[in-house]
Amino acid sequence: MQTYLDFEKPIAELDSRIAALRETAESGDIDIDVEVSRLEAKSQKMLREAYGKLSPWQKTQVARHPERPHFKDYVAGLTEDFLPLAGDRAFADDPAIIGGLARIEGRRVLLIGHEKGDDTASRLKHNFGMAKPEGYRKAIRLMQLADRFGLPVVSLVDTPGAFPGVQAEERGQAEAIARSTEQCLALGVPMIAVIVGEGGSGGAVALAAANRVLMLEHAVYSVISPEGCASILWRTADKAADAAEAMKVTAADQKSLGVVDRVVAEPTGGAHRDPAGAIALLKDALVEELDGCSRLSPAALLEQRRAKFLAIG
């Protein structure tokens, strides 16, 4: 069953009418094709218009949509022969970050990213995509493995931020994030990062300090959540929409600021309405970026990465 966001209520009402008509037709010999076609065309028009003028706060809601594709969906749609690699070889395996060896259209890569989960049980298992120190140390280990064997690194970022719990701080959360960011910048192989949903704070940057940073059309990328920013500035999360506007969280804003290099289009109505279509569009972009980066030497890759991040701001 489709989950509708607040700003999609008129579309939800129209889709409900279409469903009711179909149900009526099934219970009797009634020809509804013309009326259904008319309503479906109207629904699609409303969808295009709504998604053509989303506010930053509405884009944040879309980026968090529970039916948006997650890491496991990208693995299934993007890759062949995915071989997961687990553990940080120091404390434990963190299911909030998953990584492994894979092929994308025949190109060998190391794929790594956040997994949020898609139901209550899996969200709890993956801690809603909020990684702990062992998750970032696993990421470091896998990036070092990729560097050793000359494999490009592709990261899929989708996290509200690193886990802020006491145990994570006790195990060195800040250092783990810093070391992971450092490892991204030190790679002698190409690294391509994609913000596929939420890109929150240092928890996102730790997997996104790449040669090329891509961002899906309705993803968001920020130093803090809009609710967190509003709580600090106005002492209330009710001002989250104002905060999102001020923070420039959208893909278009991030592209204009030079934080991301490329915005990847999503199907009409967002990736959650057509996951397969969204994944196919991302695959085409990744293949193009991988082929472009493969022409650069390790020294050129390091210099490009260094220049890119020094130029931001």
N, C-alpha and C positions, 0 to 999 in steps of 0.2 A: 504493500500500500504506500502510495506516494506521500511523503511528508512535505507539507507546504509551510513556507516561512510567513511571517506576519504580513509582509508587503505583497504576498501572492494570494491573499484572500479572494479578490475578484476572480482570479484564474481558478482557484479551488472551487468556487461556487459554480463556475461555468463547466468545469470538468465533472462536477457532481451531477449536473443536469444531463451531460452526455452519458454518464454511467447509468442514470435513471432511465433515460430513453432506451438504451441498449437492453436493460433489464425488462422493460415493458415489452419490447419487441420479441424477446425470447419467450414471453409468456403468451403471446398471441401472434396472429398472422398480420403484422403491421409493417409497412415499408417506411423505414425511418432514415434511409441512406442519405437523402438530400438534406434533411434537417441536421443530421449528425455531421455531415461534411461541412455544412455552413458553420456550425458551432465549433468544430475542430479548427477551421480556418481562423475563426475569431479568437479562439484560445491561443493559437500560435502567434497571431498578430499581437495580442496583449502580452504574451511572454517576451517577444522580441522588444517591444516598447519598454517593458519593465526592466529588462536586463540591459537595455541600451542606455539607461540613465540611473544606474544604481549609485547610491551614496556610499561613502567609505564604510559607514556602519552596516549598511545592507550587504556590502561585499564581505565584511567580516562575518556576518551571519551565514552567507553562502560558503565561505571558506571553512566554516565549522559544521556544515551540514552533515548529519549522521550517515547519509547515504553516499557521500562523496567517496571516490575510490581511495583505498588505503594501500599501504605498502604491499600487502599480499596480492591485491588486485593488479598492481603494476608488475609484480613479479610474473603473474600468470599471463598478462597481456603484452608485456614488453620483451620478455626474455625466453631463451631456450636453455635447457640444462642448468637450471639454478641449483647450486650446491651450497646450502647454508653452512656457515662456520660460526661456532658459538664460543662464548667465554672470554674473559680478559686475562686468563692465566695468572690471576692474582687473588681474586675474591669470589666472583660468581659470574653467571651469565645474566645479562639484563635484557628481558624480552621487549623493553621499550625501543631498543635499537636492534635491527636485524641486518645481517650482512652475509655476503657469500660470493662465490664465483658464478659467473653467468655469461651468456652470449646474447648480444642484441644485434639481430640481423647478421649473424655470423661473426661479429666483432667481440673478441674476448674482453670482458670488463670485470671489475670488482664492484658490485652493487651494494650500497649500504643506505639505510634510512630509518626513519621513525615509523613505528606501527602503533596506531591508536586503539585498534580494535573496533568491531562493528556491532557488538551487543554487550549486555551488562557483564557477562562472564569474561569475554575477551578484553573488554576495556579495563577491567580490574587486573587481569593477567598482564596486560601490557602497560599498566599504570597510566592510561590515557595518553601514551606517547611522551610522558615526562621521564627522561632518562636520569639514572643515578650515575655516580662516578664510574662504576664498573661498565656501564654502557659506553661512555666516552673512551674508557681504556680499551674496550673491545674494538671500538672504531679505530683507535690509534694502531692497535695490533694488526688489524686488517689492512689499513692504509700502508703500513710498513711492508706487509706481505705483497701488496700490489706493486709497491716501489721496487721491491727485490726482484720480482718476476716481470717487470715492465708492462703491467696491466693498467690501462686507464681506470680512474675511479669515477663512478657516477653515484651521486648522493641524492636522495629524495627526502626533502625536509618537510615535516608536518608535525609541529609540536607547539603547545602553548608556552613552553619553556622548560628548562631543566627542573627536576624534582627538588622542591625547596625544604624537604624534611630534615629533621635533626640528624638522622643517621647518615643522610647523604653529605651533610656538612662535616660530620665527624670523619667521614672517609675521604674528604678532600675534594668536594664538588668543584670549587672554584679552580683549583689547580688542574683537575681533570679536563675541564672545559678549555682552559688556557692551553694545555698540552695538546689537545685535539686540534684546536685552531692553529697552533704552531706546526703540527704535523701536516695539516692541509697546505700551509704556506711553504713547507719544505719539500714537498713531493717533486720528484724528477720526472713524473709521468703526468699526462693530462688529467685534470680534474674538472668535472662538470657537475654543478649543483643545480637542483630544481626545487623551487619553493612550490609544493603541490597543494598545500592547504594553508595552515598557519605557520608562519615563521616567527617564533617568539624568542626574543632576547638572545643571550649567549648560548642558550640551548640549541638555537638554530644556527648561529654563526659558527659554532664548533664543527659543523658538517657542511658549511657553505662558503668557506674562504677559498674559492675555486678560480680556475682560469676563466671559466664562463659560468655566469649565474643566470639561470633561466627562471621564469616565474609564470605560472598559469594565470590566465586572464582574471580569474576571480579569487586568487589567493591573496593573502595579506602578509606583510613583513614589517616588524616593528620591534623597538627596544623593550617595550612593555605592552601589556594588553590595554585596549581602550578603557576597560573598567578600572584597571590598576592606575592608569594615568589620571583618570577622572577622580579617583579616590584621593590621590595625592594633591591635585590642583584645586579641586572643588569640595573635597571631603564627602563626596557622594558618587556612587557608581551610576547614578541616574543620568550623569552628564557624559556617558560613554560615547554617544553619537557625536557630541561636540569634540571630544578628545580624538576620535578616529579621524575627523575632518582635519584637525590641527596637526596630527601626527604624520599625515601623508602616507598612509599604510598601503594604498592600492598599488597594483602592478604598474599602472600608468605613471603614478607619482614616483615610484622607485626607479623606473626607467628614465624619467626626466632628470632625476637626481644623480644618475650614474651608478646607483647601487646594484641594479641588475642590468644585464646586457641584452636580454631578449624576452619579450612577452609572447607566450604560446597561447593561441586562441583556444577557447572551449566551445563545445556545441551550444546551440541556443538553449538558454535556461540552465546553464552550468553543467559541470562534469557529472554531477549526481543524476542528471536526467539521461545521460548517455555515456556511461563509463567507458564502454568499448570505443566509442568515437573519440573521447578525450584522450584515451591511452594511445590510440593510433596517431593522433596529431602530435602527441609528445614523442612518440617513437620516431616519427619523421624528423622532428627537430633535433633529437639526440643523435641520430645517425649523421645528420649534417654537421653538428658540432664536433662529434668524435672524429669525423674525417678531416675537419679543419684543423683541429688541435694535433692530430697525428703527424702533421707536417713539421711541427716545431721540435727543436732539440731540447734536451733537459735544461740547458742554460737559458734558452729562450723562454721556456715555460715558467721558470723561476722568476725571470725578469718581468715577464708579462704580469704575473700574479702580484709581484711587488709593486709595480707601477700602478696597477689597477686599484689596489687598496690604499696606497698613499694618496691617490688623486681624489678619493671620496671625501667630500666635505671641504 
